[in-house]
Every structure is written in C-alpha cells, then in structure tokens.
Amino acid sequence: METIEIPVKTIPIMAKTDVLVIGSGPGGLSAALACAREGVDTMLVERYGCFGGNITQSMIGTLAWYRSNDKVVDAGGVGCEFEQRSREMGASLSIFLYEIIDTEMFKYVADTLVQESGLVPVLHCSTVDVIMEGNKIKGVITESKSGRQAILAKRVIDATGDADIAHFCGAPYRLDPKDTLEPVSVNFGCSGVDVQTFLDYIINRQTSIADWGQESGEKEAKEFSTFLVEPFTKAKENGEIPEYAHLASYWNDFTDAGEVRSLNAIHMPGYDCTDVQDLTKAEIEGRKHVMWAIKALKKYTPGFDKARLRTIGASLGTRESRKILGAYNLTKHDVLNEARFKDSIGINPEFLDGNNTAIMPSTGRYFHVPYGIILPQKVENLLVAGRCVAGDKITHAATRQMMCCTVTGQGAGVAAAVSVKDKVTCRGVDISKVQKALKKQGVRIE
Ligand SMILES: Cc1cc2nc3c(=O)[nH]c(=O)nc-3n(C[C@H](O)[C@H](O)[C@H](O)COP(=O)(O)OP(=O)(O)OC[C@H]3O[C@@H](n4cnc5c(N)ncnc54)[C@H](O)[C@@H]3O)c2cc1C
C-alpha cells in the first residue's frame, strides 16, 4: 500500500481517567460497570450511538438461549443482571423455553445502568490509535465530531471485539486467514407476520440442534431448535435466488404485533472485519441477501405471505477476527474437560456454538475462565474483554458467547480497578484480591 507522511499535530486532551474501556458490547459494558462499582474513575468510549455492541447493533437478544434446563450453570454477575434489569424494565421477551432481551429496549436499559454506575460515557467516538510509553499504554487517540482528541488513562480495557487497541499497541495476536473465519451476518426483522400460523408451522417440524449440521452429540439431537432452512432451499431449487446465497435462519423473537424481529439468516464466509473494504462489501452483499431471504420467506413460509422488511441491523455482526495471544491461551481440552484454574475470574458452562461445533450445556459441566486469557503478552496495563480473548478456534465457540463475554468483561473491570488501587500493573495484580472483589459483586468463580 502507498503511504504519505502527516505532520505532527498538537491535539486536545479530552479527559484523564483511572480506567478507560473501549467498546460497549457485552464485554465492555460489563467491564465498565464492574470497574465503576469498585469506586475508581471509569470512562466508557463507544463508536456508535448506543451501548450494547452486537446486542443493540445486530439485534442479538439471545444472551442465554442455551438455558433450557435447570442443570445449566452460570457465573452470575453482570450478565445475569442484564437479564434481570431487562425483565424489570419491560425489555424481556420469552420464547419457547428461554428468555430473550428486547434489543431496542436494551439501548435504554444500558443507558440506565451506565448512568446509575457513575461512569463517564462517550458515544459517537472511535478510538484510532494509542499513546505508549515504552511497553506501557498511557491513553488513546479518538476521532469524533469534535475532531482528534486524546484520553489519558492509567489502565485501558480493549473491548472492541476486534482487539483494535491490542493491535495499535503492537501486542501479539492471531488473525486467521479470512476463508477460515466464522461467517459474518446481516440480521433483519419482519413485520406483517401471522405469528400463530408461523409458530404452528415451526413447532410441527420438531427441528433439533442436530439439524444445524455442525458437530454435536446425541443430547443435541434431542434439543428443539427453531432453525429454519426449507424456504431458502425451495427458492434455490426453483431458481428464484442464487445457489451461492448463504441462507439458513436461526431466529430470535416474535411479538403479538405480528413481528419476527431478528432473523439471523445470512451467513457469509470469507470476510475480514478488520478490513474496511471487506466491511463495505459485506454490508452491501448482506442487504442483497436480506432481500432474497424475504422473497423466499414470503413464498414458502406459512404466516409470512404478507410480511415486510421491518429492520436491518445497524451494523453487520462479526463472529471472529483478531484473538490476542495471552499470558495463557485457552485450549479445546480446557473447555471440554472442565478445566480448573487458580486465577479463575468466573465460570462458563460447557457450551460451544461456532466453528462447526454445537454443544449444549445440559449436563451441568463447566470450566473456569482464567485471568491469563484477558492479559495480553508484552504490553502493560492493557486488558482485553469479550470475543477477542486468548484461545484456540474451538474455545472461541465458547468465549465469544455473550454470557462468557460478560465474565471476561467483569473480570477485566475489577482487575483494572484493583490494579489502580494497589498501584501495581495489571500483570502484577494480586489475583486473590480480584477474586474477592468479584465474589462480592456476585460472580461465581469456583
Ligand atoms: C449474527 C450473530 C449472532 C450471534 N448470536 C449469538 C447468540 O445467540 N448468543 C450469544 O451469546 N452470542 C451470539 N453471538 C456472538 C456475540 O454476539 C458476540 O461474540 C459478542 O457480542 C461479542 O461481544 P464483545 O463485547 O466482545 O463485542 P461486540 O458485541 O462486538 O462489541 C464491541 C463494541 O465495541 C465497539 N467498537 C469496536 N471498535 C471500536 C473502536 N475502535 N472504538 C470505539 N468503539 C469500538 C463496537 O461498536 C461495539 O459496540 C452472535 C454473533 C453474531 C455476529
């Protein structure tokens, strides 16, 4: 790529804070709330106009859709609080056996949690670079309608999903070839659906998780799934949509107003979401897929004949991009063999969904989430939270799940707070103090 030199410029310092969290998805929002509740100054910076990340941008309300029986265990903490507050604020819907967050209402739920916590929020603000002193991060450079500004911070938490901050710092990470990354999705919703007719059709089919076509076991074959592929197959067979269209729908919620509000039907492989050209192509190609999907749904799905497009997610959804190389890198063996770690910051059920694996957590088995996977190599005072934590491809199918992102987020927020209070680096933090504070915040770590 050709390059140009730009002159050195003096830019204003927007703020100074103890802990700065970049990105407000399940990882970042949990980190910022947990940190502020430890009584240290916390700032949360988000590039879009609302908090919530994939929840609010891609309309993914299925925080714990896997909770289909009482053997399932959770870490508790902020993730469960998201569900609880959504319930209390009328932002929760039930479908079949599980509860779903109303993703539009969650924008307001998140605002409320942020304001109650006393943290300092900044929306519409992208982070584009870092300020380093040797191998220590000292702050970031932001771009917004206010121009280029700096924020100085004692600790920084990278919750961008894509490990943008770790990348700017020069911390080691892995970005697999794009044809091996999980597909991206442009989610959409429909109105004008005869919901009862649609539900009768779905229930009569008795589709299970085994129908997803991923590696799974006998118990998954017994788990009901609303998975819908027939309309798209028929439309392809009849030459009405192209053969290459990547359509198969998981779908989330419905309302008595005739809405099916989030169809996760488009799965496009081969895009690198850290490349702006790929992002552009994927958004445009994704919307074309949405039109094909609606055409097929209207023609071949009972209850959808009068359906109309209601919404397209504000941003495409990314499942996989950069993964940091951590002080510890979680392994497939760990997640499938109930790994126990002395530096546990929470637990996660043995639940995998992604990278061609679907394992439901209906056994009560779980693994410890170690502090080492949120601690990047080589850079000091930086932690990561959410889907970019360290681990192999199979563990990604567990750690990318939103509940697990809240676990790594809450762990990062509390650890950053403890390290500020104790005046030690994030690497040097006393993990027993972090664990004690997490337990006090309601997190199960053992
Ligand atoms: C289509 C789809 C369906 C899914 N379904 C489920 C499901 O049913 N259940 C489940 O548990 N998981 C599901 N997932 C996975 C889950 O949604 C994600 O893995 C999870 O949201 C990741 O959380 P995160 O906080 O790491 O990142 P994100 O949710 O991506 O949040 C990152 C935030 O950082 C902001 N940001 C990014 N870069 C910058 C920057 N440079 N400056 C400032 N802000 C920045 C973004 O705008 C965003 O708000 C799904 C994912 C997709 C794509």
The ligand as an SDF file (V2000), in Angstrom:
LIG
                    3D

 53 58  0  0  0  0  0  0  0  0999 V2000
  -25.1390  -12.8480   13.8480 C   0  0  0  0  0  0  0  0  0  0  0  0
  -24.6100  -13.2190   15.1980 C   0  0  0  0  0  0  0  0  0  0  0  0
  -25.3960  -13.9710   16.0530 C   0  0  0  0  0  0  0  0  0  0  0  0
  -24.9500  -14.2800   17.3260 C   0  0  0  0  0  0  0  0  0  0  0  0
  -25.7730  -14.9530   18.1740 N   0  0  0  0  0  0  0  0  0  0  0  0
  -25.3950  -15.1140   19.4560 C   0  0  0  0  0  0  0  0  0  0  0  0
  -26.2910  -15.6840   20.4160 C   0  0  0  0  0  0  0  0  0  0  0  0
  -27.4140  -16.0490   20.0880 O   0  0  0  0  0  0  0  0  0  0  0  0
  -25.8640  -15.7920   21.7020 N   0  0  0  0  0  0  0  0  0  0  0  0
  -24.6180  -15.3840   22.0950 C   0  0  0  0  0  0  0  0  0  0  0  0
  -24.2990  -15.4820   23.2770 O   0  0  0  0  0  0  0  0  0  0  0  0
  -23.7420  -14.8730   21.2050 N   0  0  0  0  0  0  0  0  0  0  0  0
  -24.1110  -14.7060   19.9140 C   0  0  0  0  0  0  0  0  0  0  0  0
  -23.2360  -14.1480   19.0140 N   0  0  0  0  0  0  0  0  0  0  0  0
  -21.8860  -13.7830   19.4660 C   0  0  0  0  0  0  0  0  0  0  0  0
  -21.8660  -12.4930   20.2810 C   0  0  0  0  0  0  0  0  0  0  0  0
  -22.8710  -11.6010   19.8390 O   0  0  0  0  0  0  0  0  0  0  0  0
  -20.5180  -11.7770   20.1910 C   0  0  0  0  0  0  0  0  0  0  0  0
  -19.4640  -12.6750   20.2340 O   0  0  0  0  0  0  0  0  0  0  0  0
  -20.4160  -10.7840   21.3650 C   0  0  0  0  0  0  0  0  0  0  0  0
  -21.3670   -9.7660   21.2050 O   0  0  0  0  0  0  0  0  0  0  0  0
  -19.0420  -10.1980   21.4720 C   0  0  0  0  0  0  0  0  0  0  0  0
  -19.0610   -9.2430   22.4990 O   0  0  0  0  0  0  0  0  0  0  0  0
  -17.9330   -8.1580   22.5810 P   0  0  0  0  0  0  0  0  0  0  0  0
  -18.2860   -7.2580   23.7100 O   0  0  0  0  0  0  0  0  0  0  0  0
  -16.5970   -8.7870   22.5550 O   0  0  0  0  0  0  0  0  0  0  0  0
  -18.0160   -7.3720   21.1730 O   0  0  0  0  0  0  0  0  0  0  0  0
  -19.1980   -6.6090   20.4480 P   0  0  0  0  0  0  0  0  0  0  0  0
  -20.5290   -7.0590   20.8960 O   0  0  0  0  0  0  0  0  0  0  0  0
  -18.8600   -6.6830   19.0080 O   0  0  0  0  0  0  0  0  0  0  0  0
  -18.9760   -5.1130   20.9460 O   0  0  0  0  0  0  0  0  0  0  0  0
  -17.8360   -4.3630   20.5860 C   0  0  0  0  0  0  0  0  0  0  0  0
  -18.1720   -2.8870   20.7420 C   0  0  0  0  0  0  0  0  0  0  0  0
  -17.0040   -2.1060   20.5410 O   0  0  0  0  0  0  0  0  0  0  0  0
  -17.2870   -1.0120   19.6760 C   0  0  0  0  0  0  0  0  0  0  0  0
  -16.0350   -0.6890   19.0000 N   0  0  0  0  0  0  0  0  0  0  0  0
  -15.3540   -1.5060   18.1580 C   0  0  0  0  0  0  0  0  0  0  0  0
  -14.2230   -0.9110   17.7510 N   0  0  0  0  0  0  0  0  0  0  0  0
  -14.1890    0.3120   18.3410 C   0  0  0  0  0  0  0  0  0  0  0  0
  -13.2600    1.3920   18.3030 C   0  0  0  0  0  0  0  0  0  0  0  0
  -12.1190    1.3090   17.6030 N   0  0  0  0  0  0  0  0  0  0  0  0
  -13.5540    2.4980   19.0250 N   0  0  0  0  0  0  0  0  0  0  0  0
  -14.6910    2.5730   19.7670 C   0  0  0  0  0  0  0  0  0  0  0  0
  -15.6130    1.5680   19.8380 N   0  0  0  0  0  0  0  0  0  0  0  0
  -15.3480    0.4530   19.1410 C   0  0  0  0  0  0  0  0  0  0  0  0
  -18.3660   -1.5450   18.7630 C   0  0  0  0  0  0  0  0  0  0  0  0
  -19.0980   -0.5110   18.1560 O   0  0  0  0  0  0  0  0  0  0  0  0
  -19.1930   -2.4050   19.7280 C   0  0  0  0  0  0  0  0  0  0  0  0
  -20.1850   -1.6560   20.3820 O   0  0  0  0  0  0  0  0  0  0  0  0
  -23.6590  -13.8500   17.7270 C   0  0  0  0  0  0  0  0  0  0  0  0
  -22.8570  -13.1220   16.8630 C   0  0  0  0  0  0  0  0  0  0  0  0
  -23.3200  -12.7890   15.6110 C   0  0  0  0  0  0  0  0  0  0  0  0
  -22.4700  -11.9550   14.7100 C   0  0  0  0  0  0  0  0  0  0  0  0
  1  2  1  0
  2  3  1  0
  2 52  2  0
  3  4  2  0
  4  5  1  0
  4 50  1  0
  5  6  2  0
  6  7  1  0
  6 13  1  0
  7  8  2  0
  7  9  1  0
  9 10  1  0
 10 11  2  0
 10 12  1  0
 12 13  2  0
 13 14  1  0
 14 15  1  0
 14 50  1  0
 15 16  1  0
 16 17  1  0
 16 18  1  0
 18 19  1  0
 18 20  1  0
 20 21  1  0
 20 22  1  0
 22 23  1  0
 23 24  1  0
 24 25  2  0
 24 26  1  0
 24 27  1  0
 27 28  1  0
 28 29  2  0
 28 30  1  0
 28 31  1  0
 31 32  1  0
 32 33  1  0
 33 34  1  0
 33 48  1  0
 34 35  1  0
 35 36  1  0
 35 46  1  0
 36 37  1  0
 36 45  1  0
 37 38  2  0
 38 39  1  0
 39 40  1  0
 39 45  2  0
 40 41  1  0
 40 42  2  0
 42 43  1  0
 43 44  2  0
 44 45  1  0
 46 47  1  0
 46 48  1  0
 48 49  1  0
 50 51  2  0
 51 52  1  0
 52 53  1  0
M  END
$$$$
